[in-house]
Amino acid sequence: MRFEIMRLDDVDGTPVDTTVVDAASVNRIVQQAAAIGQRLWIRPAETPAS
């Protein structure tokens, strides 16, 4: 499964940048964000219709 992770602006919470990662990478990214107090929004990535 893949997840979309958006880094949020500290002031108004708007998305600053977005990346799509596999499930194995989510924990590492969350740990890094927590260490510096960064706000994230994580949701399942949309998959293209087949």
N, C-alpha and C positions, 0 to 999 in steps of 0.2 A: 504494500500500500504506500502511496505517496502523499505527502502533506505540503500544503502551501503555508509558508511562514512569513508573516509580515512584521517588519520592525516598525514600531509606532513612535511618532514624535512625542517627546517628553512633555511638551506644553499642551497641545490640543488633541493628541491621540490619533492624528491622521496617519495613514500608512506612508512610510518614508521609502521603503524598498521591499521587494518581494522575492522570495526564492522558493523553489519546489525541491523537496528532498525526500529520500526514502525513509521509512520508519526507523531504521537503524541510526540515522543521523539526528533525529529529533532530540533525543536525550542530550547529546553533546551540545547542540545549539542552545537548548534551554539552560543547561548548566553554565555555559559561557555568558548568556544574557543575565542570568541571576547573579553571577559574580560581579557584574558591573551595573546592575540595577536597570537593565534595559527592558522595555515593555515589548511583548510579542503578542501576536494574534495568530493562532494555529488552527487550521481547518483542513479537512480532507481535500486533496487536490481533485479538481474535476477531471474526469477521464474522457477522452474523445469517444464519441459514439462509434460503435462498430457496425 
